Amino acid sequence: MPFIDVTIGEGRSPETVRALIAALHDAAHHALGVPGESIRICVRETPLTHYAAGGRTIAERRAAEQPSGN
């Protein structure tokens, strides 16, 4: 039984997360040839303040990309 565990930054719509689940399910089904009922998928949404790249959180990166308003 395949188990797919995905962590993404929070903030996506339920429809987008559902589309991800469907795409992962289909990919595993086709690549592994296992019955769809045996595929398990867990999507974890992490706060952007707890998700970092290059030593800065994603929240910090996004804030830095925003116009300063000056």
C-alpha positions, 0 to 999 in steps of 0.5 A, spaced: 500 500 500 503 506 497 503 512 502 504 519 499 506 524 505 506 531 502 507 538 506 505 544 503 505 551 505 498 553 508 493 558 504 491 554 498 483 553 497 480 546 498 479 545 491 486 546 490 488 541 495 483 536 492 486 537 485 493 535 488 490 529 491 487 527 485 493 528 481 498 524 486 493 518 486 492 518 479 500 518 478 501 513 483 496 508 480 499 509 473 506 509 475 505 503 480 500 499 477 496 498 484 489 498 485 486 506 487 483 503 493 490 501 496 493 508 495 493 513 501 495 520 501 496 525 507 497 533 505 500 537 511 499 544 511 504 548 514 504 555 517 508 560 512 512 562 518 514 555 520 516 553 513 523 556 510 528 556 504 535 559 504 534 561 512 528 565 511 521 563 512 516 563 506 512 569 510 518 573 511 520 572 503 513 574 501 513 580 506 520 582 502 516 582 495 511 586 497 511 594 495 513 598 501 508 603 499 513 609 499 
